[in-house]
């Protein structure tokens, strides 16, 4: 991988393509379609969005989303990490998440959380390798195409903020 850098609006078409590849797996998210830029822009924290570039091509992205509009949760965010189908298994997701954690701490986030389908072993692994701990499983929390799905809930507490 050549570099990880901030996501900019002009990256959205490639970011969306990678998101759609994740959707196609059936094990990335409950979402069924990728948003357009305006919706994605509103959903993700502006200074906590990254892309991974390999040989001049965007091969992954990671971003934080607020978990609540309430001010007491201002330092709590949910993690998203997606890697292009052609780049999976090369450590890109792990590196993106590592940089996103560092970025979150420099932006005063004290808790990061993730909800991951138990079938997504690679995502569970990279989160644990980046300091996330499993809190538990939310059983049958939502349906996808008429099938009840579980999510594993993970959390990472910042050492930077002293909480």
Secondary structure, 3 states (H helix, E strand, C coil): CCEEEECCHHHHHHHHHHHHHHHHHCCCCCCCCCCCHHHHHHHCCCCCEEEEEECCEEEEEEEEEECCCCHHHCCEEEEEEEECHHHCCCCHHHHHHHHHHHHHHHCCCCEEEEEECCCCHHHHHHHHHCCCEEEEEEEEEEEECCEEEEEEEEEEECCCCCC
